[in-house]
């Protein structure tokens, strides 16, 4: 397709499909997407020190992050360092290599986040949520909070918002005790863990991972995390105050595709939010708007977003053909922004993406028959089903 200017894209994108030449539906959809992206770029905000620094003052990492925040650059990376770490944990050789201890930590996280079923484990799913909850306690008006490690360095874990995070909190504290002496901050460990967890989940993106955040022991402000019953209007306003627009909000809530709830409805402890828990796919989007099996529990807040005119078009995009790659790309950009909220030394950050494990671009569910039986309500609650279902592949389906 020839390169078109913004005006050309905008005019073409406004045409209804019925006026297009037969067979141009996919091209028109792509034009709409490009036009919408150009419009969104114009409203993107810079955060932290990048909001005030001149381009001439930016480091190479600062320039890359600025481009990601302005949606001018992809936030995914396939660059992998397959070599063994420079030295053992704590060795002089390892201390001399910026990413050496991060590679050792990535090994530990990857082992913890992989379930025996091949799906990502409850620790991975909680790690993604932990990253959200540490960074999300920030807004333009708060003046403090964000991705600063305070969720585990203060008393934030006592808040009801953080119910269900106890297991990953305990594990992350252990990693912090082990690696902080080598310069790894709690803030970075939490966000690094969220990115490792995302790529360990089958089909998940491999998001560029930056380190150098500073820790804060002061508890972040309250009332800045979303609730499962919130209206679309409440959610959109809440995230706009975090510089996150409705489009990126839709991308972020897609992380529910991997989850199992435990506190929204305690009578249905362990029920997932789509039929593929532990897999980073787009099944969540169409199943939120349709009628999935009985075991799937849809959050009212997600239903509200799927229907609102400001968010429903992107919801439909992720639900349709090509939705997986589109979502991975958009989620990576949106999560990079979220992971840097409240970080005021973005220009000084370093990159250790290369130590993340490779992404899994395909996944075969060897135990899908058993999982489908569970989703249809034929089993009682089995909270480890998603992690360990492969152990049950010998179960017969006869009466």
N, C-alpha and C positions, 0 to 999 in steps of 0.2 A: 504494500500500500504506500502511495506517495505521501511524503510528509506534508501535513496540512497545518496552516496557521490556526491560532486559537479561535478566530471568528469563524473560519470554515468548519471546524469541529463543532462549534456551538450551534451553527445553523443546521448542519446535518443531523446533529444529535436531537434537535427539536422535532424532526420529521417523524410522524407516526410510521410504524412498520408497513401499514397498508399502502403508503405512498412510495415506498421503496421498491426497487426492482425485485421481482421474485428471486429468492435465494440470498438476498442481502441481509437477512435477519441478524445473523451473527456479526456481520461487519457493522451494522447499525448499532448493535448492543455494545460493541467495542468502542465505537465512536462516542456513544453516550458516556461510557465509563471514562474515556480519556478527557472529554469535556468536563465532566464532573470533577475529575482529579485536578485539572487545571484551575477550576474555580476554588476548590478546597485549598490548594496551595497558597492562594492569595490571602487566606484568612489564618494560616498557620502562625503560631507564636513561638518565639524563642524563649528559653527558660534558663534559669541560673545565670552564671556569668556570661553565657553566650548572648544574652539579651543586651549586654552593654559593650562587649568587646568589639573592636574594629576588626575587620577581616585580616588586616596586616599583623594583628596580634595573635591570631589563631595558630595553634599547632596543627600538624597534619591530622591528628585524631580529632581535634576541635572542629576542623573543617568538615571532616566526614560526619561527625555527629550533627553539626549544623545542617548539613545537606539532608540527613535522615529526618531530622525534626521538621524540616520544611517540605518533606515528602518529595525530595528531588533525587534521592538515592535509596537503593534497596538496603534493608537492614539485615539481610541474610548473607551467609558466607559458607563456602564449601572448602575453604582453606584448612587443611588438617596437618598437624605435626605428628607423624606416625612414629617418630623416633622415641626411644626410651628416655625418661627424664634425665636431666643433666647429672643428677646425683641423688643419693638417698635423702629422705626427709631430714632436714636440719644440717645437711652437709654443707661445706663451704661452696662446693660446686653448685648445689641447688640454690643456695642463698644468692649466688652471683647471677642466676638466671631469673629474670622477672617472672616468667610463667611456670617455673619448675614446680613450686609448691601447689600452684593451681592445677597442674597436671595430676599430681598425686591426689589432690582433693577430687578432681573429676573422675578418677578411677573409683574412688570410694563411693561417690555419689551415683555413678552409673550402676555399680553393683547393687546399691540400695534401691535404686529406682526401677530396676527391671523386675517384673513379676515372673513367676515360673510359667505363667500362661503365655508369655510373650508380650502381653500388654504391660503398660507401665503400672507400677505398684501404688498403693495408697500413699507411700512416702513421696512419690513423684507428684501425685495429684495435690497433696497437701503443700508441697514445696512451691508449686505454682501459686497457690492461694496465699501462702506466706509472703511471697514476693509482692503480690497485689496489696496485701494488708499493711505491710510495712511502708511501701511507697505511697499508697493511696491516702494516707492520713496527712494530707497537705491540700491547701488551696491558695489562690492568689491573696486572700485576706488573712490567712492564718499566721503568716510571718515565720513559721517554723514547722517542723515535721518533715515527712517525706521519706525517701530511701536512705535512712540513717541508722538502721539497726535497732531503733528504740523499741520495736515490738518485742524484742527479747532482752534488751538491756534495761528496760524500765518495767513498769507494772501493767503494760498494755495487754498482756496475756490474760489478765483477770477480767477483761471486758467480754461481754456476751458476743460481740462481733467476731471474736476469735475462737469461739467454741469449735472444736473439731481439729484444732491445730496442735494439740498437745504432743502427739507422737513426733511430728517433724520438728517441733520446737525443741524437744529433748535431744533429738539427733543433731540438730543444728548447733545447739549449745556444746555438744561434744566435739563437733568439728571446730568450733570457735576456740575451745580450750586447747585443742591440739595444734591449730594453725595460726592463731593470733600472735603467738610468740615469733612467728616468721613474717609478720607484717600484714597478714590478711585481716581486714576489718570485718566486723559482723555485718555491716551494711552490704559489703561486697559479697560475702559468703551467701547471704540471703538471695541477692539478685542473681548471682552466678548459679545458685541452686535451682532457681526458677528456670533459667535458660537450659541447664543440663536436663532438668526434668522434662521440659518441652520437647527437646530433641530425642530423648530416650523414648517418649511416647511414640508409637508407630505413626508415621506420616507427618509428625511435627516438624516445624521449621528449625533451622540451625541459626539462631539469632546472634549477631555480633555481640560480644561480651566485653564490657569495659570495666576496669578496676581502678580503685583509688578514692572511693567514697570515704567520707569521714563519719565516724560513729558519734552517736549522741545518746546519753543516758536519760535525757528528759523525755517523758512520755509525750507523744504527739497529741494534738487536739482531738476531741471527740466529735461525733456526729458527721464525719466526713466519708464514711463507708456506706455503700448502697445496701438497701434492705430487700429481701425477696418479695415483698409486697408493694414496693414503690411503683408509682405511676411513671409513665414515660416522661412526663414533664419534670417530675422530681429528679429522675435519673439524668436527664439531659442537662438540667441546670447544675446538678451536683458535679458532673464531669466537665462541663464548660468552665466551671470555676477552677478546674485543675488543668486548663488549657487543652482539654481533650474534647474534640467535636463529636457530634452524633455518629458520624461515619466510623470513627475510631472506637467509639463506645460499642457499636455493634460488633466490631472485630474482637474486642476484648472479652465480651461476655461469651463468645464462642468457646472459651476455655471450659465452659460447663460440659462440653462434649465428653470429657474424660471422667467426670466426677461421679461420686455417690454421696447422697445427702444423708446426714445423721441427725440434724437438729431442726430442720424446717418442719418435718413431720416425723416425730419420734415413733409413731405407730408403723411407719414404713422405713425404718432404719436400714440404710444400705441401698435404697433404691436409686438408680442412676437417672441422669437427665436426658439420655437418649439410649438407643439400643446397642451402642458400641462404647461402653465405659472403658477407660484405659487406652483408647485409641484416639489420636488427634485428627479426627475426620470432621466432615461438615454435616454428618447426620443430624446433629443437634438442631440445625436451622429449619429444615423442612418438617422435622418431627415436632418442633414447638408449635407449628401452625397446623399440623394434621393430627391424626389419631394413632399414636404409637401403642405398643403392647401395654398391658395393665401395670407392669412393674415400673415403667418410666414415669417419673414424677416431674411435671413441668412447673417451674417457678412462675408465679403470677407476674413478677417483674419482667421476665423474658417474654411472656405472652404479650404484655403491654408494649414492649419495644417492637415486637414483630408486627404490630398492628398500627403503630403511629406513623403518620405520613412523613415525618422527618427521618425515620429509621427503617421503615419497611422496604424501600427500594434496595438498600444495601443488603438487607436480610434476604430478599429474593435473589440478589446476585450470588450470594454465598450458597444459596440453596440450589442453584441451577448448574448447568454444564460448565465445567471449568472452575467451579466454586472452590475446590481444594487449593489449587495454586494461588488463586486470587486471595483467599482467606489467609493462607500462610504469609503471603507478601504483606498484606495489610496488617495482620496481627503483629508481625515482626516490627514494623514501623511504629505501631501504636504502643506496643509494650516497651520499646526502647524509650519512648517519651515517658511513659509511666515510671519506668525504673530509674529515671533521672530527676523526678520531681523533688524539689528541696535540695538538690545537689548544686552547690555554688562554686565548685572547682572543676566543672566539666572539661574545661580547656586543658587541665592538667592530667586527665585520666589517661591510662594506658590500655592496651588491648591484649587479651589472652584468648580470643576466640579459637585459636588454632588447637587448644587442648580439649575442646569439646568433642564428644564422640560423633561419629558420622550419623547422619539422619537415615532413617529407614523409610524409603519411598514406597514400599509395598508391605503388606502384611496379610498373612493367611491365618484365619482363626481356625485352628485345628479342632477346637472344642465348641464350635458354634451351635451344634445341635443341642448340647447340654445347656449352653448359655441361653438359647432361645426358649428352652423349657422353663428356665428360671424366670426369664423376662415375661413369659406368659402366665406366671403365677403358679406353676406346677410344683415348685419347691417353696418351703418356708424361707425366711430371710437367711441368707448366707453372705455375710459381709466380706468374706475373703474369696467369694466366687470369682470376682474379676481378676484378682491376683493369681489364684491357684486353681482355676477351673480345669486346666489341662490335666490335672491329677484325676479328674472325674471322667475322662473320655471313655472309660470302660463301662459306664453306666448304660444300661439298656433302656430303650424307649418303649418297650412292650408293656402291656398291661399285666 
